[in-house]
Amino acid sequence: MSLTPPMEAEATDVGPPMADDREVRRGLARHLGLSGRLFLLTVAFVALTEVLIYVPTVANYRRMWLSDRIAAAQVAALVLDAAPDQHVSERLEQRLLSGVGARAIAVRGNGTRRLLAIETVPETVADSIDLRSEDWIRSIGGSARTLFAKADAPIRVIGHGRDGFDLVEILLDEEPLREAMIAFSVRLLLTSLAIAAGVAGLVFLVLQCAIVRPVGRLVHNITAFADNPEAIDRVIVPSRRTDEIGQAEIALARMETALARELREKRHLAGLGLSVSKINHELRNLLTTAQLLGDRLDGVTDPVVQRVAPRLVATLDRAIRFCEETLAYGRATERHPLRRLVPLAPIVAEQADLSGRDRNSPIAIVERCAPDLKICVDPDQFSRALANIVRNAVQALATHTDSPTVTIEATRTGGPGAGRVTILVGDNGPGLPPRARTHLFSPFKGSTRPGGTGLGLAIASELIELNSGTVTLDDTPTGTRFRIVIPDQTA
């Protein structure tokens, strides 16, 4: 005789979703610091791992619990089979069913079926579980149904038989199984929390000692160094660590040492520059007065005076230009350029007057610029930059007697707003020596003539870079040629 066939169990709704507390956690994390966040993350990851372990563990517990009931039913069936005429008293039946925890037991073997029950078998069951073919997916689903969907009817469980029995079926209430699974879940949860707390504590201590404290030391040192970056005693002393934090300490120590040295040098240079500016200002006034007095020597007919006066005036002119260039370079910063499209031809045309040539100078300035060519620059700054380069070329040709010529040639590549303008400033002079090429755009280092300051090209380079351009020296077989490239300003 077989027990009642299975019946579909109705699903019940799980409770409403939990409220979103992300903002609360975010605000809490901001006050916990790095170590607190690491601790919470470790607890969360360990807890997630325990949850992934919990699901198959509970499913396996349910399967073992049901298998134990099938084994107990097998023993009860053997007692029934060994009784005379396979009949036992009602009291013994009650004890056997109570020992199994079942409401009815049915076994099949040798072509016969035997039923052990003291009450009427229900016509419907909440679920039918066949342990012979149940896989892990079904086992996990059955565990979830047992925990969250309470059944009003008994369940039917089928298992393998032995000792002459083909199979064993039992009919039992699901509530004891549900209570056992809940108790097991609580024990597993407490164990998981203890493991998570222990692991998180150990990880916290390790991270606190290995990462958080060294990082805190770096942060404290950076903060203290920022308060007084020139103090050499605030440079961090690297530890003996060889990992990334040790490398960061070494890099920070190098950076702070270099920065402290640079700041001290900058402060000394700033003080020196202020003093030089004051000296230059007073010296220029004195030299200007001396120049005016020297001009009066032109009317003196003494031969010695006539021979010395030109050299004296030239020396005074050179000294005045030196003071002016030094003061011009010593200004703190150039103003922000006001770039706009302007005609280039007028700027090129005025270079002949700004070149510093004598009225009777044999140096020719050749201009090759289309009248409609426009360039996106601050016209005042670009005119100053171009004048410095042209003036350098004129000075380089001062002793050149073979048709000295300075050429200014401008061309455009691409349309207005999406192209660039290239200006070539060249001369047919003797060219630059290798020593001058090394520090060409460095102040006080790039001069190629006696008495020069080396500031003209440095000022020109700074002004061109402010206008988003570049200035370079072309490699030419003879003479010198500078290439200026100014891109159009894009929106």
C-alpha positions as CSV (number, residue, x, y, z in Angstrom):
1,M,0.0,0.0,0.0
2,S,1.4,3.4,-1.0
3,L,1.1,6.7,0.8
4,T,-0.9,9.6,-0.7
5,P,0.6,11.2,-3.8
6,P,2.3,14.6,-3.5
7,M,0.6,17.9,-3.7
8,E,1.9,21.3,-4.7
9,A,2.6,23.6,-1.7
10,E,1.5,27.2,-2.0
11,A,4.2,29.8,-1.9
12,T,4.0,32.6,0.6
13,D,5.4,36.1,0.3
14,V,8.6,37.0,2.1
15,G,8.6,40.2,4.1
16,P,9.1,43.7,2.6
17,P,12.6,44.7,1.5
18,M,14.8,46.3,4.0
19,A,15.1,50.1,3.9
20,D,18.0,51.6,2.0
21,D,20.6,52.6,4.6
22,R,23.5,53.4,2.2
23,E,23.6,57.1,3.2
24,V,23.8,56.1,6.9
25,R,26.7,53.7,6.2
26,R,28.4,56.3,4.1
27,G,28.2,58.9,6.8
28,L,29.4,56.3,9.4
29,A,32.4,55.3,7.2
30,R,33.5,58.9,6.9
31,H,34.0,59.1,10.7
32,L,35.6,55.6,11.0
33,G,38.8,56.4,9.1
34,L,40.8,54.0,7.0
35,S,41.2,51.4,9.7
36,G,37.5,51.3,10.6
37,R,36.5,51.0,6.9
38,L,39.0,48.1,6.5
39,F,37.5,46.4,9.5
40,L,33.9,46.8,8.2
41,L,34.9,45.6,4.7
42,T,36.6,42.5,6.2
43,V,33.5,41.7,8.3
44,A,31.3,42.1,5.2
45,F,33.5,39.9,3.0
46,V,33.7,37.2,5.6
47,A,30.0,37.4,6.2
48,L,29.4,37.1,2.5
49,T,31.6,34.0,2.4
50,E,29.6,32.5,5.3
51,V,26.3,33.2,3.5
52,L,27.6,31.4,0.4
53,I,28.6,28.5,2.6
54,Y,25.3,28.7,4.6
55,V,23.0,27.8,1.8
56,P,24.4,24.4,0.8
57,T,25.2,23.6,4.4
58,V,21.5,24.0,5.5
59,A,20.4,22.0,2.4
60,N,22.8,19.2,3.4
61,Y,21.5,19.4,7.0
62,R,17.9,19.0,5.8
63,R,18.9,16.0,3.6
64,M,20.8,14.3,6.5
65,W,17.9,14.9,8.9
66,L,15.5,13.3,6.4
67,S,17.9,10.4,5.7
68,D,18.1,9.8,9.5
69,R,14.3,9.5,9.6
70,I,14.4,7.0,6.6
71,A,17.0,4.9,8.5
72,A,14.9,4.9,11.6
73,A,11.8,3.9,9.5
74,Q,13.9,1.0,8.1
75,V,14.6,-0.3,11.6
76,A,10.9,0.0,12.4
77,A,10.0,-2.0,9.3
78,L,12.5,-4.7,10.3
79,V,10.7,-5.0,13.7
80,L,7.4,-5.2,11.9
81,D,8.7,-7.9,9.5
82,A,10.1,-10.0,12.4
83,A,6.8,-10.0,14.4
84,P,4.5,-13.1,14.2
85,D,2.1,-12.7,11.3
86,Q,3.8,-9.3,10.7
87,H,1.4,-7.8,13.2
88,V,2.3,-5.8,16.4
89,S,0.3,-4.3,19.1
90,E,-1.1,-0.8,18.8
91,R,1.2,0.3,21.7
92,L,4.3,-1.0,19.9
93,E,3.1,0.7,16.7
94,Q,2.8,4.0,18.6
95,R,6.3,3.6,20.1
96,L,7.8,2.7,16.7
97,L,6.2,5.7,15.0
98,S,7.2,8.0,17.8
99,G,10.8,6.9,17.6
100,V,10.8,7.7,13.9
101,G,8.8,10.9,14.3
102,A,6.4,9.9,11.5
103,R,2.7,9.6,11.2
104,A,2.9,6.6,8.9
105,I,5.6,4.2,7.5
106,A,5.3,2.2,4.3
107,V,7.9,-0.3,2.9
108,R,8.0,-2.3,-0.2
109,G,9.9,-5.6,-0.7
110,N,9.5,-9.0,-2.2
111,G,6.6,-7.9,-4.2
112,T,4.5,-6.8,-1.1
113,R,3.8,-3.6,0.7
114,R,3.5,-3.1,4.4
115,L,2.0,-0.1,6.2
116,L,2.6,1.0,9.8
117,A,0.1,3.6,10.9
118,I,-2.3,4.2,13.8
119,E,-4.4,6.9,12.2
120,T,-6.0,7.5,8.9
121,V,-3.5,8.5,6.2
122,P,-4.3,12.0,4.8
123,E,-5.4,12.2,1.2
124,T,-3.0,15.1,0.3
125,V,0.5,16.1,1.3
126,A,2.3,19.4,1.2
127,D,5.4,18.1,-0.6
128,S,6.9,14.8,-1.8
129,I,10.6,14.4,-1.4
130,D,12.4,11.6,-3.2
131,L,15.9,11.3,-1.6
132,R,16.9,8.8,-4.3
133,S,16.9,11.4,-7.1
134,E,17.0,14.8,-5.4
135,D,19.9,16.9,-6.6
136,W,21.5,20.0,-5.0
137,I,19.3,22.5,-6.8
138,R,16.1,20.8,-5.6
139,S,17.6,20.3,-2.1
140,I,18.3,24.1,-1.8
141,G,14.9,25.0,-3.1
142,G,13.3,22.5,-0.6
143,S,15.3,24.0,2.2
144,A,14.1,27.5,1.3
145,R,10.5,26.3,1.1
146,T,10.8,24.6,4.5
147,L,12.2,27.7,6.2
148,F,10.0,30.3,4.7
149,A,6.8,28.6,3.6
150,K,5.1,26.8,6.6
151,A,3.1,23.8,5.4
152,D,-0.3,22.9,6.8
153,A,-0.2,19.3,5.6
154,P,2.4,16.5,6.2
155,I,5.2,15.8,3.8
156,R,6.0,12.5,2.1
157,V,9.7,11.3,2.0
158,I,10.9,8.4,-0.1
159,G,14.3,6.7,0.4
160,H,16.3,3.6,-0.6
161,G,15.5,0.4,1.3
162,R,17.8,-2.4,2.5
163,D,17.7,-5.9,4.1
164,G,15.1,-7.1,1.6
165,F,13.2,-3.8,1.2
166,D,13.2,-1.9,-2.1
167,L,12.1,1.5,-0.8
168,V,10.9,3.2,2.4
169,E,8.2,5.9,2.5
170,I,7.4,7.9,5.6
171,L,4.7,10.5,6.2
172,L,5.7,13.1,8.8
173,D,4.9,16.6,9.9
174,E,7.3,19.3,8.6
175,E,7.3,21.4,11.8
176,P,10.0,19.4,13.6
177,L,12.2,19.6,10.5
178,R,11.6,23.3,10.3
179,E,12.4,23.8,14.0
180,A,15.6,21.7,13.6
181,M,16.7,23.7,10.6
182,I,16.1,27.0,12.4
183,A,18.0,25.9,15.4
184,F,20.9,24.7,13.1
185,S,20.8,28.1,11.3
186,V,21.1,30.0,14.5
187,R,24.0,27.9,15.6
188,L,25.6,28.3,12.2
189,L,25.0,32.1,12.3
190,L,26.5,32.5,15.7
191,T,29.5,30.5,14.6
192,S,29.9,32.5,11.4
193,L,29.7,35.8,13.3
194,A,32.4,34.6,15.7
195,I,34.6,33.5,12.9
196,A,34.0,36.8,11.0
197,A,34.7,38.8,14.1
198,G,37.9,36.9,14.8
199,V,39.2,37.0,11.2
200,A,38.2,40.7,10.9
201,G,40.0,41.4,14.2
202,L,43.2,39.7,13.1
203,V,43.0,41.4,9.7
204,F,42.4,44.7,11.4
205,L,45.4,44.3,13.6
206,V,47.6,43.3,10.7
207,L,46.4,46.1,8.4
208,Q,46.7,48.6,11.3
209,C,50.3,47.7,11.9
210,A,51.3,47.1,8.3
211,I,49.4,49.8,6.4
212,V,47.3,52.2,8.4
213,R,50.0,53.4,10.8
214,P,52.6,53.9,8.1
215,V,50.1,55.7,5.9
216,G,49.2,57.8,8.9
217,R,52.8,58.6,9.4
218,L,53.1,59.7,5.8
219,V,50.0,61.9,6.1
220,H,51.3,63.5,9.4
221,N,54.7,64.2,7.8
222,I,53.1,65.7,4.7
223,T,50.9,68.0,6.9
224,A,53.8,69.0,9.1
225,F,56.1,69.6,6.1
226,A,53.4,71.8,4.4
227,D,53.4,74.1,7.4
228,N,57.1,74.9,6.9
229,P,58.4,73.4,3.7
230,E,61.8,75.1,4.1
231,A,62.6,73.3,7.4
232,I,65.0,70.5,6.6
233,D,64.2,68.8,10.0
234,R,60.7,68.1,8.8
235,V,61.8,65.9,5.9
236,I,60.6,62.3,6.6
237,V,63.2,59.7,7.6
238,P,62.5,56.5,5.6
239,S,62.0,53.3,7.5
240,R,63.7,50.0,6.6
241,R,60.7,48.7,4.8
242,T,61.2,47.4,1.2
243,D,57.6,47.3,0.1
244,E,55.5,50.0,-1.6
245,I,55.2,52.0,1.6
246,G,58.9,52.0,2.0
247,Q,59.4,53.1,-1.6
248,A,56.8,55.8,-1.0
249,E,58.7,57.0,2.0
250,I,62.0,57.2,0.0
251,A,60.3,59.0,-2.8
252,L,58.7,61.5,-0.3
253,A,62.0,62.1,1.4
254,R,63.6,62.9,-1.9
255,M,60.8,65.2,-3.0
256,E,60.7,67.0,0.3
257,T,64.5,67.4,0.3
258,A,64.5,68.8,-3.2
259,L,61.5,71.0,-2.5
260,A,63.1,72.4,0.7
261,R,66.3,73.1,-1.2
262,E,64.5,74.7,-4.1
263,L,62.4,76.9,-1.8
264,R,65.4,78.1,0.1
265,E,67.2,78.9,-3.2
266,K,64.1,80.7,-4.5
267,R,63.9,82.8,-1.3
268,H,67.6,83.7,-1.6
269,L,67.2,84.5,-5.3
270,A,64.1,86.5,-4.6
271,G,66.0,88.6,-2.1
272,L,69.0,88.9,-4.4
273,G,66.7,89.8,-7.3
274,L,65.1,92.6,-5.3
275,S,68.5,94.0,-4.4
276,V,69.7,93.7,-8.0
277,S,66.5,95.5,-9.3
278,K,67.2,98.4,-6.9
279,I,70.8,98.5,-7.8
280,N,70.0,98.4,-11.5
281,H,67.4,101.1,-11.2
282,E,69.9,103.5,-9.5
283,L,72.7,102.4,-11.8
284,R,70.6,103.1,-14.9
285,N,69.9,106.6,-13.7
286,L,73.6,107.2,-13.1
287,L,74.5,105.9,-16.5
288,T,71.8,108.0,-18.2
289,T,73.3,111.1,-16.6
290,A,76.8,109.9,-17.7
291,Q,75.5,109.4,-21.2
292,L,74.1,112.9,-21.4
293,L,77.5,114.3,-20.2
294,G,79.2,112.1,-22.7
295,D,77.1,113.6,-25.5
296,R,78.6,117.0,-24.7
297,L,82.1,115.7,-25.6
298,D,81.1,115.8,-29.3
299,G,81.7,119.5,-29.4
300,V,85.2,119.3,-27.9
301,T,87.9,119.5,-30.5
302,D,90.6,117.8,-28.5
303,P,91.9,114.8,-30.5
304,V,92.2,112.6,-27.5
305,V,88.6,113.4,-26.5
306,Q,87.4,112.8,-30.1
307,R,89.1,109.4,-30.0
308,V,87.9,108.3,-26.6
309,A,84.4,109.8,-26.7
310,P,82.8,107.3,-29.1
311,R,84.1,104.3,-27.2
312,L,82.9,105.9,-23.9
313,V,79.4,106.5,-25.4
314,A,79.2,103.0,-26.8
315,T,80.2,101.5,-23.4
316,L,77.5,103.6,-21.6
317,D,74.9,102.5,-24.1
318,R,75.8,98.9,-23.6
319,A,75.6,99.3,-19.8
320,I,72.2,101.0,-20.0
321,R,70.8,98.2,-22.2
322,F,72.1,95.7,-19.7
323,C,70.3,97.4,-16.9
324,E,67.0,97.7,-18.9
325,E,67.1,94.0,-20.0
326,T,67.8,92.9,-16.4
327,L,65.0,95.0,-15.1
328,A,62.6,93.7,-17.8
329,Y,63.4,90.1,-17.0
330,G,63.2,90.7,-13.3
331,R,59.6,91.5,-13.3
332,A,57.6,89.0,-11.3
333,T,55.2,87.7,-14.0
334,E,53.9,88.7,-17.4
335,R,50.2,89.5,-17.6
336,H,47.8,87.0,-19.0
337,P,47.9,87.3,-22.8
338,L,44.7,88.6,-24.6
339,R,44.9,86.4,-27.7
340,R,42.9,87.4,-30.7
341,L,43.2,87.2,-34.5
342,V,45.3,90.2,-35.7
343,P,47.1,91.0,-39.0
344,L,50.7,89.9,-38.8
345,A,52.1,92.2,-41.5
346,P,52.1,95.4,-39.4
347,I,53.9,93.5,-36.5
348,V,56.5,92.3,-38.9
349,A,56.9,95.7,-40.6
350,E,57.7,97.5,-37.3
351,Q,60.6,95.2,-36.5
352,A,62.9,97.3,-38.7
353,D,62.4,100.2,-36.4
354,L,62.7,98.1,-33.2
355,S,65.8,96.2,-34.3
356,G,68.2,98.7,-32.8
357,R,70.1,99.3,-36.1
358,D,72.0,102.5,-36.7
359,R,70.6,104.8,-39.3
360,N,73.5,104.1,-41.6
361,S,73.7,100.4,-40.8
362,P,74.4,98.1,-43.8
363,I,72.1,95.3,-42.3
364,A,69.1,94.7,-44.4
365,I,65.8,93.4,-43.0
366,V,63.7,91.5,-45.5
367,E,60.0,90.9,-44.8
368,R,58.0,88.2,-46.5
369,C,54.4,88.2,-45.0
370,A,51.1,88.2,-46.9
371,P,49.1,91.4,-46.1
372,D,46.0,89.3,-45.3
373,L,47.7,86.8,-43.0
374,K,46.3,86.8,-39.5
375,I,47.8,85.3,-36.3
376,C,46.1,84.5,-33.0
377,V,48.3,86.3,-30.4
378,D,48.5,89.1,-27.9
379,P,49.9,91.7,-30.3
380,D,52.0,93.6,-27.7
381,Q,53.6,90.5,-26.2
382,F,54.3,88.9,-29.6
383,S,55.8,92.2,-31.0
384,R,58.2,92.2,-28.0
385,A,59.1,88.6,-28.5
386,L,59.8,89.0,-32.2
387,A,61.7,92.2,-31.5
388,N,64.1,90.4,-29.1
389,I,64.8,87.7,-31.7
390,V,65.3,90.2,-34.5
391,R,67.5,92.4,-32.3
392,N,69.7,89.4,-31.5
393,A,70.1,88.7,-35.2
394,V,71.0,92.3,-35.9
395,Q,73.6,92.2,-33.1
396,A,75.0,89.0,-34.5
397,L,75.5,90.7,-37.9
398,A,77.2,93.8,-36.4
399,T,80.7,92.6,-37.6
400,H,79.5,90.7,-40.7
401,T,80.4,92.6,-43.9
402,D,79.2,90.3,-46.6
403,S,75.7,91.7,-47.4
404,P,74.3,91.2,-43.8
405,T,70.6,90.3,-44.0
406,V,67.9,89.4,-41.5
407,T,64.9,87.6,-43.1
408,I,61.4,87.4,-41.5
409,E,59.1,85.0,-43.3
410,A,55.6,84.0,-42.2
411,T,53.3,81.3,-43.6
412,R,50.0,79.8,-42.6
413,T,49.1,76.1,-42.4
414,G,45.3,75.3,-42.3
415,G,42.4,77.7,-42.2
416,P,41.7,80.4,-39.7
417,G,40.7,79.0,-36.3
418,A,42.0,75.5,-37.1
419,G,45.5,76.0,-38.3
420,R,48.8,77.6,-37.2
421,V,51.2,80.3,-38.3
422,T,55.0,79.6,-38.7
423,I,57.4,82.6,-38.6
424,L,61.0,82.0,-39.6
425,V,63.6,84.6,-38.4
426,G,67.0,84.0,-40.0
427,D,70.2,85.7,-40.8
428,N,73.3,85.0,-42.9
429,G,75.8,85.5,-40.1
430,P,78.4,83.2,-38.7
431,G,75.9,81.1,-36.8
432,L,75.9,80.0,-33.2
433,P,78.7,78.2,-31.4
434,P,77.9,74.8,-29.7
435,R,78.3,76.4,-26.3
436,A,75.5,78.9,-27.0
437,R,73.1,76.3,-28.4
438,T,73.2,74.4,-25.1
439,H,71.7,77.2,-23.0
440,L,70.1,79.2,-25.8
441,F,66.9,80.1,-24.0
442,S,68.3,80.2,-20.4
443,P,68.7,83.6,-18.8
444,F,72.2,85.0,-18.4
445,K,73.6,81.9,-20.2
446,G,72.7,82.2,-23.8
447,S,74.7,85.2,-24.8
448,T,77.1,84.8,-27.8
449,R,78.7,88.3,-27.7
450,P,80.9,90.1,-25.2
451,G,78.8,92.2,-22.9
452,G,75.5,90.4,-23.7
453,T,73.1,89.5,-21.0
454,G,71.5,86.4,-22.6
455,L,68.1,87.7,-21.6
456,G,66.7,88.5,-25.1
457,L,65.9,85.0,-26.2
458,A,64.8,84.0,-22.6
459,I,62.2,86.8,-22.6
460,A,61.1,85.9,-26.2
461,S,60.7,82.2,-25.3
462,E,58.6,83.1,-22.2
463,L,56.3,85.5,-24.2
464,I,55.8,83.0,-27.0
465,E,55.0,80.2,-24.6
466,L,52.4,82.4,-22.9
467,N,50.7,82.7,-26.3
468,S,50.6,78.9,-26.6
469,G,53.4,78.9,-29.2
470,T,56.9,77.3,-29.5
471,V,60.3,78.7,-30.5
472,T,63.1,76.5,-31.7
473,L,66.4,76.8,-33.4
474,D,66.6,75.2,-36.9
475,D,69.6,73.2,-38.0
476,T,71.0,75.3,-41.0
477,P,74.3,74.9,-42.8
478,T,75.0,78.7,-42.6
479,G,73.7,81.5,-40.4
480,T,71.0,81.2,-37.8
481,R,67.3,80.6,-38.1
482,F,64.6,80.5,-35.4
483,R,61.3,78.9,-36.0
484,I,58.2,80.3,-34.2
485,V,54.9,78.3,-34.4
486,I,51.7,79.9,-33.1
487,P,48.6,77.7,-33.2
488,D,45.1,79.3,-33.6
489,Q,43.2,79.5,-30.4
490,T,40.4,76.9,-30.3
491,A,37.1,77.4,-28.5
